[in-house]
Amino acid sequence: MRDNLPVRPGEPALLPHQFDPELRARLAALDAASDEHAAGQRPANTTRSYASDWKTWEAFCTQLKIPPTAATRGTLRAFVDYLWNREKRAYATIDRKLAGVAVTLRTQHGVVIDPEATRSAREMLKDYRRKSRENKEPERGRGKAPAMHLDA
């Protein structure tokens, strides 16, 4: 095996299983530093929202008697169904809660959700919204803010 030095043009690149322990340690340190930097860039309201999303997810998982790290196609779709039909949440709220759960699983629990699982959950959410509009149900959420009028 060759040294973990930068590859010369035309030379095959090292694959991750070929990295030596020193390179793995340097990459892990870079990952940790970038995670800390990224977390510092996130607005406080997003952090609070994601914490709230996680609490909702934990309560949902408790009802199903599954661990909160079990984010599969089925559990994410069931979560969408729960939020839409039982809690009557708005489309944007459910979409954000899916994002909050995914980010929390990845950053705090080391769980990466299969992209197909989140895609299928969002497709289901879109189907609920489409059916709601077809049935002429009132739009969920606060809706558009009223226009601001200034006294002259």
N, C-alpha and C positions, 0 to 999 in steps of 0.2 A: 504494500500500500504506500502511496506517496504522501508527502507532507500536505497539510491542509492550508496551503498557500493559494493566493489568487490563481485562477486558471489562466493559462496563456490562450490567446485566440486560436481556435481550431483544435484545442486539446479537450477531451471529454471532461465534463464537470463531475465532481464528486456527488454521489448520491447520499442522502441522509444516513443510511446505514453504514456508510464508510467514514463518517466523521469520527475523529478521535475524541477522547474525554475532554481535552483542553478546549477544543472548538465547541463541543456541546455546552460546556460551562460558559464560554463567552456568549454564545447564542442565548442561553437561558438568562444571563445577566441583561442582555439587550432586550429580551422579551419583558423582563420584570421592569426595567426602566421605562420602556415604552408604554406598558400598562399603567404605571404610575402617572406618567405624563398625560396620557389620554384621559384618565380619570379626573385629573385636575382641569382639563378643558371642558368637561361636561358641566352644563349649567346646574345650579343647585335644584331648580324645580324639576329637572329631568331625573336627577338622583332621587328626589322625594317621590316622584311618580313611579319610578321603577321599584322603589321599596314598597309602595302601595300595591303595585301589580303583583309583586312576589307574595305579599300577604294574601291577596285574592287567590293566587295559584295554590298556595299552601292550604288554604281553607277548602278549595275545590278538591285537591288531592286527598285531604283528610276524609272528605265525604266519600270518595271513591275507594278509600283504603289502599292507596298506592303511594310510593315514595315520590317526593317532589322532583326527583331527578329522572323520573320516567316520562320524558317528553317524547312521545311517539306520534305518528300520524293519528292514531285513534284517540290518544289522550288530548292532543291539541284540538282536534275536531270536537271532542266532547266539551272541552273548555269553551270553545266558540258557541256551541249550542247552549251551554249553561249560561253564559253571559248574555246571549241574545234572547233566549226564551224564558229563562227563570229570573234573571236580574234585569232584563229589559234595558240593557246598556246600549249606548249609541255606537254606530259603526266605527267612528274614529277612536272611541274609547277602547273598543275591543281590539282594533288593529294595534293600538299603542300597547295594550296589555300583552299581546302576543310578543311584541318587540321587547318589552320589559322583561318578560319571562325568559326569552331567548338570551338576552344580554346577561341577565343575572346567572343563568345556568352556565354560560360560557365563562364569565369573568370570576364568579365566586365559587363555582362547583366543578369547573373543568369539564363540563358536559357540552359537547357540540351537537346540536340538533341536526338531523338529516334535512337538508334544504327542501327535499320533497315533502317532508312532514309539515313544515311551516307553509309551503306553497299550497298544499291541499287544504290546510286550515283556513288560509286567506281566501281560497276559491269558495269554500263553503260559506264564509262570511259574505262574499260578494253575491252568492246565490240567495242568501237570506235577505240582503238589501234589495236585490232585484225583485224578489217575490213580494216584499213589503211595498215597493213602489207600484208593482202591478196591481196589488190589492188596494192601492190608494190609502195605505195606512199613513198616519202622520209621521213626519220625519222625526227621528229620535235625536236627543241632545238639545242644546240651547239654540241651535240654528244660527242664522246670521245675526250679527249685532245690529241694532237699529242705527240709522244714520245719526250723526251728531249734528245738532242744530245750535248755532250760536246766535244769541240775542244781539241785535244790531244796536 
